[in-house]
Amino acid sequence: MVVYGDKMGGCMSEKHYISYADIQIGQFVEREFVLHRQDILDFSKFIDDRYSFHVKSEAANLLGFPDIIGHGVHLLVFISKTIGEELPGFGTLYLSQEVEFFRPVQSETKLLVRITVLEKGSNRRIKLRTEIFDSLDNPCISGVGVVKAFK
């Protein structure tokens, strides 16, 4: 589900983007994701993480978690996907990202990604607040990213 915080709505297509000229400060988009156990295991395999609390329930239990938890950097993929598909959308180039991690995310957790436009700069650069919340509205990740809009 995608919720737009602007008056434009949004046409979902393969090459959806909002032009730099049409982007407004304060504009936002929200998108829901679920972090599935298999996604965590697949990401772990991709980065060759075989023994940590991300892949072994026993290791997670030693740290007080009931089961494996997602990698923090894996969660950043949901932010990148929302920026690249929604706001600004297709053709966006990521230039930088600052991030703080507030809490671990268990498998099967429903997440809400919120991207908010903070500033518009020169050369189609846009500063964005990037946030992820869990199903109880607790912040999991917060940061600021800078991107360059396609057009």
C-alpha positions, 0 to 999 in steps of 0.5 A: 500500500502506498499513501501520498502526502501531496495533492498529486496522488500518483500514477503507478507504472514501471517508470513512475517519477515526480519531476524535481519541479513538482516536488514540494517541501513537506511532501511525503510518501508512506509504503508498507513492507513485511520483513519475512524470515526467509528474506532475512535468511536470503540476505544473510546468505547473500552476504555470507553471514552464517553464524550470527543472530541474524541466522541462528535462533540460538545466537539470537536467544543468547542476546535476549531475542526470541528469534533471528532479527533482520540486518539493519542494512537490509532494512535500508533496502526498503527506504531505497526501494521507496525512494526509487519507485515512489518519491522521487521515483524512477531514475533517482540517484542516491548521493548520501544517507545518514542513519540511526538504528533504534531497535531490532526488527523481528521476522514477520514484522510489518514495517512502515517506510516514510520518506519526507522532502526536507529541502530542495537544492541546486542541480536537482538535489533533494534532502529527504527524511527517511524513517521506518516504523514497526507495527506499533509505530515505534521508530526502527530507523531514522535518517537523512538522505540526499538524492538527485532527481531524474528530471 
